[in-house]
Structure formats: structure tokens, C-alpha cells
Amino acid sequence: MTIKTLIFSSIFFKALILFSYLLCGTVTFAAKSPDLLMIEQQLTRINEPNKRIDYISRELTRSNEWSMTDKAQLLHYLAAAQQANNAFEAAYQSYSTIIDMLSDTPKSTLLIESYLDRSSLIFLQTNDQKQYCPDRITAVELALKQPEQILLATALTQVAYCFNQASNFDIGLMHLDKALDIAKAHQLAADTLALILDATASIYRENHLHKQAETYFLQVYEHWRVSNNVQNMFAMLHNLVGEAIMLAKWETADEYLAKMQTLQSNAPEYKDFEFFYYFNRGRYHFERQEFNSAIQAFEAADSLSVNTKETFFVTQNLGLWSLSLFHHQDIVTAGHVAETFLNSDNINSQSTLIIEQVRAVYSYSKGDHYRALKYLFTAINIEKNRMEEAVANDVVLTSLNHNVKMAKYENVLLEKELAINKLNLSNQMAKQNITTLSMITFIVIVVSLSVVVVFLIYSRKQFIRRSQTDFLTGIANRRHTFIEGNKRLVYCHENQQPFSLVLFDIDHFKHINDKFGHDIGDKAIVAAVGRCQSYIKRSDIIGRIGGEEFLCVFPNTSQSDAMQIAERMRRVVADQAFQFGEVTVSFTISLGVAVLDESADTNIDIDDKVSEQLFSDLAKKADLAMYRAKNQGRNQVQLYVESV
């Protein structure tokens, strides 16, 4: 059983995919040889992984005359048996052989499954994104080129884990959204939805959004509890303990640990359950600074580490054990355990925070107090940066929730204000009944003038807003885009800041109008703008400057950042079709990027006329770059480069 990768195990995924295919009737299997069919029937009667390995190995020696596809399938059965038998290196070699054999058949579902299975093995052994993510990215690229949407959903779910950092987790969530759409469209089993929810929870966890992560992990746990899947229940409890600890919900964490202990007692066949129970019990006491109890738990886990292949957690257990011993002032033992941790094969997969802390313990145990302080200060800076990132991420969600609450609160205030106004009006009417006719006339005149003034002010604001806004999309029109863009250019020039423009155009837009009508064409324009606006900050501008042509103004944005934003805008439009009622429309955009020459003399003041010319020239350069993108095949980003 594997805790972090349990629900990604190749055997589970393969069975789930094939079962879903059969339910939906979407798979067309190539004709298998009678020999392979006979072997498959025989394998259903063999339960022990080592006996399956021996049987398949014998049959492989007699498969020389088989087709390459049948040989690859038999090898896949061998790899699955090797993985079940914890022979991970052998399984890795088997999956690699399959990938080499089927490399000339990119639409093969078995090739895609093998890439995903091999990535799971690499993940289990290293927990290093740089090593396991290339296989998952390749699997998605291949899955996009074949018709099996359910297999694509599986690949998208796994690759989402490769985009879990603050700089790119929006891409990970986008992959999961697409996987969820496929799962719902094909009415997949609830197990598939549970995998997507688990991936979502993991992305939130990696970005320190622990409240959201706990919510999703609880949903996944409830699913496995209802289906009585003991292994996956235990895996989710492992995740939930970690989230409860991060949220300082000690009673909740203790409840999760009690459930883990119950599962471990009731399922002795899963040997590594006991290791993970004591490991999580140690984490619980360590974070509560109950170091004596933490030492006992970590020591028990270490004695049970032979029962698990999860070397990442075995090594992490050593690190936390060393820190607990140090806090308990057992410096000598702490140094010995720290040395074992630092000499572990997978030390690089551990967090930099725990590595620096253990290095400090080891140096202190050797009497090198200066180096220990150096490592300690490094650890403090890492923790400081992690907390700042956590606060920043939490502020984003808090601000969104705050906006919703404020909108509700403002509605309540408005209702109260209307009630007060009604009371005031009644009071005024009562007073009017006892005033003279001249006073009544005076009030009428004042009220009338006030209404006129308010109406004129409102009309002026509406006129200004309409004169600045594109009627269809609600974004800035051409004139307003150029006026405001010019102001930002002057500001960036005076403050020596970079300034970039991105101009994009919908590809083959006339074809959309001709095929679906102008109503769908208008909706396509609005939808494209809506997706691209997610990358526009408050200080940026997006405006419609032509029929299907748009200009984005990015002050204080470098060339590399502008290219990255443009590429994300291209992907967010191209990667998912648009749905307008019963009409599905897929299209792309071509983008051109132009950056203000940073070599320009910023000490020279520029007047309005010069700045307007500079902005106009830069927009023309972005337009030229955009047309270069169209001429080179569309659906791409091109940077304007001065010709020599």
C-alpha cells in the first residue's frame, strides 16, 4: 500500500479506466491472439504476484512470433505484477520497454497507460516533480491526439499534480476542470470524481490553503468510506491528519488518528498501516511540542519502516525524530539520527526547511556552533517566506469571500436607508401640511432643482462611461484604450519601468460568422474576452480596437512576463471549446507582443504629442507581430523584433 500515491497506483487506474470504457462502450479493442486470450484467462486464477511474475516470464519466452501489440500487453501484465510485488526497479524497466516498443504508435492507449504507470513508480521512489512529471506531460500530449476521452481525463488528473505551485496552480486547476467536464459528460463512476477531488485538494495543500484542502480531502474520504475501500480511507486519513495539524485543530487530528488506528487494527494484512499510524502520531506530538511522546512515536515508526516502500516518509520520519531528540536535549542521539537522515538516498526530495533544520542539529552535535547558526538562520528565512506565501494565498481567497459578504451587508444597509428615507418623507409631508404656501413652493423648487442636478450628473457619468466602453464586450473601446494606454506609457517612461503591449485577434473569425451566424460570432467575442480578462490586473487595460481585434496594455511588465501572459491567454482560449446553448465552437487566437525600447533616454521629458506617437508606433509593432503569428500558422505568440 502506498500512502501518497495509493489512488494513483497503476493497477487501480488501469482497472478503473478499462471498467469505465466497457460501461460506456467507447473502446475498440484490437483483435488479440488466442495465446494472449488464454494467458489472460489463466492470470485470473493466479492471485499471488510472485507466481504471476513466474508464469508471465515463462510465456514471454514463447512470444517471439506474436505481434508487437500483444507482446507489449503481456509485458504490461508483467509490470503490474512486479509493481504489486514491490519489485519497483523491474517494473520500471518493463514499462520502459513497452514505451520503446510502442513509440511508433502514439495513439496506443497502452502506450499512454505505460507512461502514467511509470510516472507513478518514479513518484513513489523520488517524490521529485522534475523526474516524474515529464512522463505525465507526454501522456497528456498523446491522450489529446486519440479519441478516448476517459483516458484523457485520467491523464489530466495526474498531470495536474505537476502544476501545484503558486506560479502555475491555475493551470493545474484548469486541467482538473477539463477532467471533471469529461467525467460528467461520460457519466463516469464516482471513483473517477474522487480522484479529481483528491488532486484538487493536493493542489490547495501545496499552496498552503489548508482549509480548502481539508474540505476536499473530507469529501474524498467520505466517498471511500461509503464504498468501504480500506486502503484509500487510510490514505485520506493520512492527508487529513496533516491538514488538521497545519490548522492547529488538535481534537480533530486526534479523531483522525483514532480512525487510522482502528483501520490498522482491523486490517493487519496491510503491513505499512502501522508505520504510518506512528509516523502521523509523531507529527501530532511534535507540532504540539510534546517531544518525549513524539520521540517514542518516531522511534516506533522507524522500527516498522521495513514494512513500507515509501522511502520519502521513512526519511522524513528520521528528520522529525532528530529534531524531537534535539528539543528533548538528547544532542548525541539527535546527531546520529540527523547523520542517517542526511545520508539518505532521497534526501533531495525532502523540504528545504527540514533539511536546513537537521543540518543545524548535526552541526551542533559536532560542536560547530557557527555552522549550526548559519543553517538555523537559513531555515528561519525559508519558514518566513513560506508563511508570507501562505498569507498571500489566503488573502486572495479571504478577499473574494469578503467581497461576497460586503455585497450582502451593503444590501442590508440599503434596505435600512430606504426605510429611513420613507420615514423622513412621511415626516416632511406632515410638516408640509402645517407650512405656508410659500414654503411649499420653495421646497418644490429646491427638490426640482436637486432632481435636475442629480439627473445631469448621472447623465454626464453615463455619457462618459458609454463614450469609453465597447457596447458589446463592456471593456474599453479603441479611443479610451489609446488615451489610458498613453498615460501609462508616460508614467512608465518617467519612472524607468518596462512597458508592454499585447495585441490579439480571433483566428478565422469570418468562418465562425459564416458557419454559425453573427449572434454566435458576437458571443464568441465576449467569451474570448472573458477568458483573457483573468490575466488582466487592475492596473492593466484590455480594449476592443476592431471587430475581433483587442489590445492589452501592461505597464511595469517586462518582455518575458508579457510573453508568458500572452501564452497563457492563448492556451486558455485554445485548450477548451466554448459552449453557447447547443452550439459548441472551438477557435484560437494569434497574439503579437511589443515592448517599449528600454534603451530610450528616460531623462528626456516627453510631451503629449510625442507620447501619443510612441504609443501608436508600439501598437503598430504589436500588430505586425500579430500578423507574423497569423502568417506562420496562427494560434501562437510572436514578439516584435526590430529588423537589422
C-alpha positions as CSV (number, residue, x, y, z in Angstrom):
1,M,0.0,0.0,0.0
2,T,1.3,3.5,-0.9
3,I,0.0,6.5,1.1
4,K,0.7,9.5,-1.2
5,T,0.3,7.6,-4.4
6,L,-2.3,5.0,-3.4
7,I,-5.1,6.2,-5.6
8,F,-2.6,6.7,-8.4
9,S,-1.4,3.1,-8.4
10,S,-1.2,1.8,-12.0
11,I,-3.2,-1.3,-11.2
12,F,-6.1,0.7,-9.8
13,F,-6.0,3.2,-12.6
14,K,-5.9,0.6,-15.3
15,A,-8.8,-1.3,-13.9
16,L,-10.8,1.8,-13.4
17,I,-10.1,3.0,-17.0
18,L,-11.0,-0.3,-18.6
19,F,-14.1,-0.7,-16.5
20,S,-15.3,2.8,-17.4
21,Y,-14.6,2.1,-21.1
22,L,-16.6,-1.1,-21.0
23,L,-19.5,0.7,-19.3
24,C,-19.5,3.5,-21.8
25,G,-18.9,1.3,-24.8
26,T,-16.2,3.6,-26.0
27,V,-13.3,1.2,-26.5
28,T,-12.5,-0.6,-29.7
29,F,-10.0,-3.4,-28.8
30,A,-7.7,-4.7,-31.4
31,A,-8.1,-8.4,-32.0
32,K,-6.0,-10.4,-29.6
33,S,-4.2,-13.6,-30.4
34,P,-5.7,-16.8,-29.0
35,D,-2.5,-17.3,-27.0
36,L,-2.9,-14.0,-25.2
37,L,-6.6,-14.6,-24.5
38,M,-5.6,-17.9,-22.9
39,I,-2.9,-16.3,-20.8
40,E,-5.4,-13.6,-19.6
41,Q,-7.8,-16.4,-18.6
42,Q,-5.1,-18.2,-16.7
43,L,-4.0,-15.0,-14.9
44,T,-7.5,-14.6,-13.4
45,R,-6.8,-17.8,-11.5
46,I,-3.4,-16.7,-10.1
47,N,-3.6,-14.3,-7.1
48,E,0.0,-14.2,-5.8
49,P,2.1,-11.6,-7.5
50,N,5.3,-13.7,-7.5
51,K,3.5,-16.6,-9.1
52,R,2.1,-14.3,-11.8
53,I,5.6,-13.0,-12.5
54,D,6.9,-16.5,-12.9
55,Y,4.0,-17.5,-15.2
56,I,4.2,-14.4,-17.4
57,S,8.0,-14.7,-17.7
58,R,7.7,-18.2,-19.0
59,E,5.1,-17.2,-21.5
60,L,7.3,-14.3,-22.7
61,T,9.9,-16.8,-23.9
62,R,7.3,-18.3,-26.2
63,S,6.0,-15.0,-27.6
64,N,8.6,-14.4,-30.4
65,E,6.0,-14.8,-33.2
66,W,3.4,-12.6,-31.5
67,S,2.5,-9.1,-32.8
68,M,4.2,-6.2,-31.1
69,T,1.0,-5.1,-29.5
70,D,0.3,-8.5,-27.9
71,K,3.9,-8.6,-26.6
72,A,3.5,-5.2,-25.1
73,Q,0.3,-6.2,-23.4
74,L,1.9,-9.2,-21.9
75,L,4.8,-7.0,-20.7
76,H,2.2,-4.7,-19.1
77,Y,0.7,-7.6,-17.1
78,L,4.3,-8.4,-16.0
79,A,5.0,-4.8,-14.9
80,A,1.7,-4.7,-12.9
81,A,2.6,-8.0,-11.2
82,Q,6.2,-6.7,-10.4
83,Q,4.7,-3.5,-9.0
84,A,2.3,-5.4,-6.8
85,N,5.3,-7.5,-5.6
86,N,7.2,-4.3,-4.7
87,A,9.8,-5.0,-7.4
88,F,9.8,-1.4,-8.5
89,E,13.1,-1.4,-10.5
90,A,12.0,-4.4,-12.5
91,A,8.5,-2.8,-13.1
92,Y,10.2,0.4,-14.2
93,Q,12.3,-1.5,-16.8
94,S,9.2,-3.3,-18.1
95,Y,7.2,-0.1,-18.5
96,S,10.2,1.5,-20.3
97,T,10.4,-1.5,-22.7
98,I,6.7,-1.1,-23.5
99,I,7.2,2.6,-24.2
100,D,10.1,1.8,-26.6
101,M,8.1,-0.9,-28.4
102,L,5.1,1.3,-28.9
103,S,6.8,4.7,-29.6
104,D,5.8,4.5,-33.3
105,T,2.1,4.1,-32.3
106,P,1.4,7.4,-30.5
107,K,-2.4,6.7,-30.3
108,S,-2.0,3.5,-28.5
109,T,-3.9,3.5,-25.2
110,L,-1.4,1.0,-23.7
111,L,1.5,3.5,-24.5
112,I,-0.3,6.3,-22.6
113,E,-1.1,4.0,-19.7
114,S,2.5,2.9,-19.5
115,Y,3.7,6.5,-19.4
116,L,1.3,7.1,-16.5
117,D,2.3,3.9,-14.7
118,R,6.0,4.6,-15.0
119,S,5.5,8.2,-13.6
120,S,3.8,6.7,-10.6
121,L,6.8,4.5,-9.9
122,I,9.2,7.4,-10.2
123,F,6.9,9.5,-7.9
124,L,7.0,6.7,-5.3
125,Q,10.8,6.4,-5.4
126,T,11.8,10.1,-5.6
127,N,8.8,12.4,-5.0
128,D,10.6,14.7,-7.4
129,Q,8.5,16.6,-9.9
130,K,11.4,17.1,-12.3
131,Q,11.7,13.3,-12.6
132,Y,8.1,12.1,-12.7
133,C,6.3,15.0,-14.5
134,P,7.8,14.6,-18.0
135,D,6.1,11.2,-18.4
136,R,2.7,12.7,-17.3
137,I,3.1,15.7,-19.6
138,T,3.9,13.3,-22.5
139,A,0.9,11.1,-21.6
140,V,-1.4,14.2,-21.8
141,E,0.0,15.2,-25.2
142,L,-0.6,11.7,-26.5
143,A,-4.1,11.4,-25.0
144,L,-5.1,14.7,-26.7
145,K,-4.4,13.1,-30.0
146,Q,-6.6,10.0,-29.5
147,P,-10.4,9.7,-29.2
148,E,-10.7,8.1,-25.7
149,Q,-11.8,11.0,-23.6
150,I,-11.9,8.9,-20.4
151,L,-8.2,8.1,-20.7
152,L,-7.6,11.8,-21.3
153,A,-9.4,12.6,-18.1
154,T,-7.1,10.2,-16.2
155,A,-4.0,11.8,-17.7
156,L,-5.2,15.3,-17.0
157,T,-5.9,14.4,-13.4
158,Q,-2.4,13.0,-12.9
159,V,-0.6,15.9,-14.7
160,A,-2.4,18.4,-12.5
161,Y,-0.1,17.5,-9.7
162,C,2.8,18.9,-11.8
163,F,1.2,22.4,-11.6
164,N,0.8,22.9,-7.9
165,Q,3.0,25.9,-7.2
166,A,1.8,29.5,-6.6
167,S,3.1,30.5,-10.1
168,N,1.2,27.8,-12.0
169,F,-1.5,26.2,-9.9
170,D,-4.2,27.9,-12.0
171,I,-3.0,25.6,-14.9
172,G,-3.4,22.6,-12.6
173,L,-6.9,23.6,-11.7
174,M,-7.7,24.2,-15.4
175,H,-6.6,20.6,-16.2
176,L,-8.9,19.3,-13.4
177,D,-11.8,21.4,-14.6
178,K,-11.4,19.8,-18.0
179,A,-11.1,16.3,-16.5
180,L,-14.3,17.0,-14.4
181,D,-16.2,18.1,-17.6
182,I,-15.2,14.8,-19.3
183,A,-16.1,12.8,-16.3
184,K,-19.6,14.4,-16.1
185,A,-20.2,14.2,-19.8
186,H,-19.4,10.5,-19.9
187,Q,-21.2,9.8,-16.5
188,L,-18.1,8.1,-15.1
189,A,-18.1,6.2,-11.9
190,A,-17.8,8.1,-8.6
191,D,-14.3,6.8,-8.2
192,T,-13.1,9.0,-11.0
193,L,-14.6,12.1,-9.5
194,A,-13.0,11.2,-6.2
195,L,-9.6,11.1,-7.9
196,I,-10.2,14.6,-9.4
197,L,-11.3,15.9,-5.9
198,D,-8.2,14.4,-4.4
199,A,-6.0,16.1,-7.0
200,T,-7.7,19.5,-6.3
201,A,-7.2,19.1,-2.5
202,S,-3.5,18.3,-3.1
203,I,-3.0,21.5,-5.2
204,Y,-4.6,23.6,-2.5
205,R,-2.4,21.9,0.2
206,E,0.8,22.7,-1.7
207,N,-0.2,26.3,-1.8
208,H,-0.9,26.4,1.9
209,L,-4.6,26.8,1.5
210,H,-5.3,24.2,4.2
211,K,-8.9,24.9,4.9
212,Q,-9.9,24.3,1.3
213,A,-7.6,21.2,1.1
214,E,-9.2,19.7,4.2
215,T,-12.7,20.3,2.7
216,Y,-11.8,18.4,-0.5
217,F,-10.0,15.6,1.4
218,L,-13.0,15.0,3.6
219,Q,-15.2,14.6,0.5
220,V,-12.8,12.0,-0.9
221,Y,-12.7,10.2,2.5
222,E,-16.5,10.0,2.7
223,H,-16.6,8.5,-0.8
224,W,-14.1,5.8,0.1
225,R,-15.9,5.2,3.4
226,V,-19.2,4.6,1.7
227,S,-17.6,2.2,-0.8
228,N,-15.6,0.6,2.1
229,N,-12.2,0.9,0.4
230,V,-10.0,0.5,3.4
231,Q,-6.7,1.4,1.7
232,N,-8.0,4.7,0.3
233,M,-9.7,5.5,3.5
234,F,-6.4,5.2,5.3
235,A,-4.6,7.3,2.7
236,M,-7.2,10.1,3.1
237,L,-6.9,10.0,6.9
238,H,-3.1,10.4,6.5
239,N,-3.8,13.6,4.4
240,L,-6.5,14.8,6.9
241,V,-4.2,14.5,9.9
242,G,-1.6,16.7,8.1
243,E,-4.2,19.3,7.3
244,A,-5.7,19.3,10.8
245,I,-2.2,19.8,12.2
246,M,-1.5,22.7,9.9
247,L,-4.8,24.3,11.0
248,A,-4.0,23.6,14.7
249,K,-7.2,21.6,15.0
250,W,-5.8,19.2,17.6
251,E,-9.0,17.5,18.6
252,T,-9.9,16.8,15.0
253,A,-6.4,15.5,14.3
254,D,-6.7,13.2,17.3
255,E,-10.0,11.9,15.9
256,Y,-8.4,11.1,12.6
257,L,-5.5,9.3,14.3
258,A,-8.0,7.2,16.3
259,K,-9.7,6.2,13.0
260,M,-6.3,5.3,11.5
261,Q,-5.5,3.1,14.5
262,T,-8.9,1.3,14.1
263,L,-8.3,0.6,10.5
264,Q,-4.8,-0.6,11.2
265,S,-6.0,-3.0,13.9
266,N,-8.8,-4.3,11.7
267,A,-6.7,-4.8,8.6
268,P,-3.4,-6.4,9.7
269,E,-2.7,-7.6,6.1
270,Y,-1.7,-4.0,5.2
271,K,1.8,-4.1,6.8
272,D,2.6,-0.4,6.4
273,F,-0.5,0.9,8.1
274,E,1.2,0.6,11.5
275,F,4.3,2.6,10.3
276,F,2.1,5.4,9.0
277,Y,0.0,5.5,12.2
278,Y,3.1,6.0,14.4
279,F,4.6,8.5,11.9
280,N,1.4,10.7,12.0
281,R,1.2,10.3,15.8
282,G,4.8,11.6,16.0
283,R,3.9,14.6,13.8
284,Y,0.9,15.3,16.0
285,H,3.1,15.4,19.2
286,F,5.9,17.2,17.5
287,E,3.8,20.1,16.4
288,R,2.3,20.3,19.9
289,Q,5.9,20.4,21.3
290,E,5.3,17.2,23.2
291,F,8.7,16.0,22.3
292,N,9.0,13.0,24.6
293,S,5.8,11.5,23.1
294,A,7.0,12.5,19.6
295,I,10.3,10.6,20.1
296,Q,8.5,7.4,21.2
297,A,6.2,7.6,18.1
298,F,9.0,8.3,15.6
299,E,11.2,5.6,17.1
300,A,8.3,3.1,16.8
301,A,7.8,4.2,13.2
302,D,11.5,3.8,12.4
303,S,11.4,0.2,13.7
304,L,8.5,-0.5,11.3
305,S,10.0,1.2,8.3
306,V,10.9,-2.2,6.7
307,N,7.2,-2.7,6.1
308,T,6.8,0.1,3.6
309,K,8.4,1.1,0.3
310,E,7.5,4.8,0.9
311,T,11.1,5.9,1.3
312,F,10.1,9.5,1.3
313,F,8.2,9.2,4.6
314,V,10.8,6.9,6.1
315,T,13.4,9.6,5.5
316,Q,11.1,12.4,6.8
317,N,10.5,10.3,9.9
318,L,14.2,10.3,10.6
319,G,14.4,14.1,10.2
320,L,11.5,14.8,12.6
321,W,12.9,12.2,15.0
322,S,16.2,14.0,15.0
323,L,14.5,17.4,15.7
324,S,12.5,15.9,18.5
325,L,15.6,14.5,20.2
326,F,17.3,17.8,19.9
327,H,14.4,19.7,21.5
328,H,14.5,17.0,24.2
329,Q,18.2,17.9,24.7
330,D,19.5,14.4,23.7
331,I,22.1,16.0,21.5
332,V,24.3,13.0,20.8
333,T,21.4,10.7,19.7
334,A,19.9,13.6,17.7
335,G,23.3,14.0,15.9
336,H,23.4,10.2,15.0
337,V,19.8,10.2,13.6
338,A,20.5,13.5,11.8
339,E,23.5,11.9,10.1
340,T,21.4,9.0,8.9
341,F,18.8,11.4,7.5
342,L,21.4,13.5,5.7
343,N,23.0,10.4,4.1
344,S,19.6,9.0,2.9
345,D,19.3,8.4,-0.9
346,N,16.2,10.6,-1.3
347,I,17.4,13.5,0.8
348,N,16.8,15.9,-2.1
349,S,13.1,15.1,-2.2
350,Q,12.6,16.4,1.3
351,S,11.6,20.0,2.0
352,T,14.4,22.5,2.2
353,L,13.1,23.6,5.6
354,I,13.5,20.3,7.3
355,I,16.9,19.7,5.6
356,E,18.3,23.0,6.9
357,Q,17.0,22.3,10.4
358,V,18.5,18.8,10.6
359,R,21.8,20.2,9.2
360,A,21.8,22.7,12.1
361,V,21.2,19.8,14.6
362,Y,24.0,17.7,13.1
363,S,26.5,20.7,13.1
364,Y,25.6,21.5,16.7
365,S,26.1,17.9,17.8
366,K,29.6,18.1,16.3
367,G,30.4,21.3,18.1
368,D,30.3,23.5,15.0
369,H,28.0,26.1,16.5
370,Y,28.7,28.8,13.9
371,R,27.6,26.5,11.1
372,A,24.6,25.4,13.1
373,L,23.5,29.0,13.5
374,K,24.0,29.6,9.8
375,Y,21.7,26.6,8.9
376,L,19.2,27.8,11.5
377,F,19.0,31.3,10.1
378,T,18.5,29.8,6.6
379,A,15.6,27.7,8.0
380,I,14.1,30.8,9.6
381,N,14.2,32.6,6.2
382,I,12.6,29.6,4.5
383,E,9.8,29.5,7.1
384,K,9.3,33.2,6.8
385,N,8.9,33.0,3.0
386,R,6.6,30.1,3.4
387,M,4.4,32.0,5.8
388,E,4.3,35.0,3.6
389,E,3.2,32.9,0.7
390,A,0.6,31.2,2.8
391,V,-0.8,34.6,3.9
392,A,-0.7,35.9,0.4
393,N,-2.7,32.9,-0.9
394,D,-5.1,33.1,2.0
395,V,-5.6,36.8,1.5
396,V,-6.7,36.2,-2.1
397,L,-9.5,33.8,-1.0
398,T,-10.4,35.9,2.0
399,S,-10.8,39.0,-0.1
400,L,-13.1,37.1,-2.5
401,N,-15.2,35.9,0.4
402,H,-15.1,39.4,1.9
403,N,-16.4,40.9,-1.3
404,V,-19.4,38.5,-1.2
405,K,-20.1,39.3,2.5
406,M,-19.7,43.0,1.8
407,A,-22.2,42.9,-1.1
408,K,-24.8,41.2,1.3
409,Y,-24.0,43.8,4.0
410,E,-24.4,46.7,1.6
411,N,-27.8,45.3,0.5
412,V,-28.9,45.3,4.2
413,L,-27.7,48.9,4.7
414,L,-29.5,49.9,1.5
415,E,-32.8,48.4,2.7
416,K,-32.4,50.3,6.1
417,E,-31.6,53.5,4.3
418,L,-34.7,53.2,2.1
419,A,-36.8,52.6,5.3
420,I,-35.3,55.8,6.9
421,N,-36.0,57.7,3.7
422,K,-39.6,56.7,3.8
423,L,-39.9,57.8,7.4
424,N,-38.2,61.1,6.5
425,L,-40.6,61.6,3.6
426,S,-43.6,61.0,5.9
427,N,-42.2,63.5,8.4
428,Q,-41.7,66.1,5.6
429,M,-45.3,65.5,4.4
430,A,-46.6,66.1,7.9
431,K,-44.6,69.3,8.2
432,Q,-45.8,70.5,4.8
433,N,-49.4,70.2,6.0
434,I,-48.7,73.0,8.5
435,T,-46.4,75.2,6.5
436,T,-47.4,78.2,4.4
437,L,-47.9,78.0,0.6
438,S,-44.7,79.9,0.1
439,M,-42.7,77.3,2.0
440,I,-44.3,74.6,-0.1
441,T,-43.4,76.4,-3.3
442,F,-39.8,76.8,-2.0
443,I,-39.4,73.1,-1.2
444,V,-40.9,72.1,-4.6
445,I,-38.4,74.4,-6.4
446,V,-35.4,73.1,-4.3
447,V,-36.4,69.4,-4.9
448,S,-37.0,70.0,-8.6
449,L,-33.6,71.7,-9.0
450,S,-32.0,68.9,-7.0
451,V,-33.5,66.3,-9.3
452,V,-32.4,68.2,-12.3
453,V,-28.8,68.4,-10.9
454,V,-28.7,64.7,-10.0
455,F,-30.1,63.8,-13.4
456,L,-27.5,65.9,-15.1
457,I,-24.7,64.4,-13.0
458,Y,-25.9,60.9,-13.7
459,S,-26.4,61.6,-17.4
460,R,-22.9,63.0,-17.6
461,K,-21.4,59.9,-15.9
462,Q,-23.4,57.6,-18.2
463,F,-22.3,59.6,-21.2
464,I,-18.6,59.4,-20.2
465,R,-18.9,55.7,-19.4
466,R,-20.6,54.9,-22.7
467,S,-18.1,57.0,-24.6
468,Q,-15.3,54.9,-23.1
469,T,-16.8,51.5,-23.3
470,D,-17.3,49.0,-26.1
471,F,-21.0,48.3,-26.3
472,L,-20.7,44.5,-26.9
473,T,-18.0,43.4,-24.5
474,G,-18.2,46.1,-21.8
475,I,-14.4,46.6,-22.0
476,A,-12.6,49.8,-23.1
477,N,-13.2,51.0,-26.6
478,R,-10.4,51.9,-29.0
479,R,-10.3,55.6,-28.1
480,H,-10.3,55.1,-24.3
481,T,-7.7,52.3,-24.7
482,F,-5.3,54.6,-26.5
483,I,-5.9,57.5,-24.1
484,E,-5.3,55.5,-20.9
485,G,-2.5,53.4,-22.5
486,N,-0.7,56.7,-23.4
487,K,-1.0,57.8,-19.8
488,R,0.6,54.6,-18.5
489,L,3.3,54.8,-21.1
490,V,4.3,58.3,-19.9
491,Y,4.3,57.1,-16.2
492,C,6.5,54.0,-17.0
493,H,8.9,56.2,-19.1
494,E,9.3,58.7,-16.2
495,N,9.7,56.0,-13.6
496,Q,12.1,53.8,-15.7
497,Q,9.6,50.9,-15.7
498,P,9.1,48.4,-18.6
499,F,6.0,48.8,-20.7
500,S,4.4,46.1,-23.0
501,L,1.5,45.8,-25.4
502,V,-0.2,42.5,-26.4
503,L,-2.5,42.7,-29.5
504,F,-4.5,39.6,-30.4
505,D,-7.1,38.7,-33.0
506,I,-9.5,35.8,-33.2
507,D,-8.4,33.3,-35.9
508,H,-10.8,32.6,-38.8
509,F,-13.5,34.8,-37.3
510,K,-15.3,35.2,-40.6
511,H,-15.6,31.4,-40.8
512,I,-17.4,31.5,-37.4
513,N,-19.8,34.1,-38.6
514,D,-20.5,32.3,-41.8
515,K,-21.0,29.0,-40.2
516,F,-22.9,29.8,-37.0
517,G,-24.2,33.3,-37.7
518,H,-23.4,36.7,-36.3
519,D,-25.1,36.1,-33.0
520,I,-22.7,33.2,-32.2
521,G,-19.9,35.4,-33.5
522,D,-20.7,38.1,-31.0
523,K,-20.9,35.6,-28.2
524,A,-17.5,34.2,-29.3
525,I,-16.0,37.7,-29.0
526,V,-17.5,38.2,-25.5
527,A,-16.4,34.7,-24.3
528,A,-12.8,35.1,-25.6
529,V,-12.6,38.4,-23.7
530,G,-14.0,36.9,-20.6
531,R,-11.3,34.2,-20.5
532,C,-8.4,36.5,-21.3
533,Q,-9.6,39.0,-18.6
534,S,-8.5,36.6,-15.9
535,Y,-4.9,37.6,-16.7
536,I,-5.6,41.4,-16.6
537,K,-4.6,43.2,-13.4
538,R,-6.4,46.3,-12.2
539,S,-3.5,48.5,-13.4
540,D,-3.7,46.9,-16.9
541,I,-6.1,47.7,-19.7
542,I,-7.9,45.5,-22.2
543,G,-9.7,47.2,-25.1
544,R,-11.5,46.2,-28.2
545,I,-9.9,48.2,-31.1
546,G,-11.5,46.4,-34.0
547,G,-14.2,43.9,-34.9
548,E,-12.3,40.8,-33.4
549,E,-9.1,42.6,-32.5
550,F,-8.1,43.5,-29.0
551,L,-5.2,45.4,-27.4
552,C,-3.9,44.7,-23.9
553,V,-1.8,47.4,-22.1
554,F,0.7,46.1,-19.5
555,P,2.5,48.8,-17.5
556,N,5.6,47.8,-15.4
557,T,5.7,44.4,-17.3
558,S,8.9,43.1,-18.8
559,Q,9.2,41.3,-22.1
560,S,9.4,37.8,-20.6
561,D,6.4,38.5,-18.4
562,A,4.4,39.8,-21.3
563,M,5.3,36.7,-23.4
564,Q,4.2,34.5,-20.5
565,I,0.9,36.3,-20.1
566,A,0.2,36.1,-23.8
567,E,1.0,32.4,-23.9
568,R,-1.5,31.8,-21.0
569,M,-4.1,33.8,-22.8
570,R,-3.5,31.8,-26.0
571,R,-3.8,28.5,-24.0
572,V,-6.9,29.4,-22.1
573,V,-8.8,30.1,-25.4
574,A,-7.4,27.2,-27.4
575,D,-7.5,24.4,-24.8
576,Q,-11.2,24.3,-24.2
577,A,-14.2,24.7,-26.6
578,F,-16.9,27.3,-26.0
579,Q,-20.4,26.2,-25.4
580,F,-23.3,28.6,-26.5
581,G,-26.5,26.8,-25.7
582,E,-26.5,23.7,-28.0
583,V,-23.7,25.1,-30.2
584,T,-20.0,24.2,-29.5
585,V,-17.4,26.4,-31.0
586,S,-13.6,25.9,-30.9
587,F,-11.3,28.6,-32.1
588,T,-7.9,30.1,-31.4
589,I,-6.3,33.5,-31.2
590,S,-3.0,34.9,-32.6
591,L,-1.0,37.3,-30.4
592,G,1.7,39.9,-31.0
593,V,3.9,41.4,-28.3
594,A,5.7,44.7,-28.4
595,V,7.9,46.1,-25.7
596,L,8.9,49.8,-25.3
597,D,12.6,50.1,-26.1
598,E,14.3,50.1,-22.7
599,S,17.3,51.9,-24.1
600,A,15.3,55.1,-24.6
601,D,16.7,58.1,-22.6
602,T,14.4,58.3,-19.6
603,N,15.8,61.7,-18.6
604,I,14.1,63.4,-21.6
605,D,10.6,64.7,-20.8
606,I,8.1,63.8,-23.5
607,D,5.0,65.8,-24.2
608,D,1.6,64.6,-25.1
609,K,2.2,64.6,-28.8
610,V,5.4,62.6,-28.6
611,S,3.9,60.1,-26.1
612,E,0.9,59.6,-28.3
613,Q,3.2,58.9,-31.3
614,L,5.3,56.5,-29.2
615,F,2.2,54.5,-28.1
616,S,0.8,54.5,-31.6
617,D,4.1,53.2,-33.0
618,L,4.3,50.5,-30.3
619,A,0.7,49.4,-31.1
620,K,1.7,49.1,-34.8
621,K,4.6,46.9,-33.8
622,A,2.4,44.6,-31.8
623,D,0.0,44.5,-34.8
624,L,2.9,43.5,-37.1
625,A,4.0,40.8,-34.6
626,M,0.4,39.5,-34.5
627,Y,0.2,39.3,-38.3
628,R,3.5,37.4,-38.3
629,A,1.8,34.9,-35.9
630,K,-1.0,34.5,-38.4
631,N,1.3,34.1,-41.3
632,Q,3.2,31.4,-39.5
633,G,0.1,29.2,-38.9
634,R,-2.0,31.1,-36.3
635,N,-2.6,30.0,-32.6
636,Q,0.7,31.3,-31.5
637,V,2.5,34.3,-29.8
638,Q,5.1,36.3,-31.7
639,L,7.4,39.0,-30.3
640,Y,8.1,42.1,-32.4
641,V,11.8,42.3,-33.2
642,E,13.4,45.2,-35.0
643,S,14.8,44.2,-38.3
644,V,18.5,44.9,-38.9
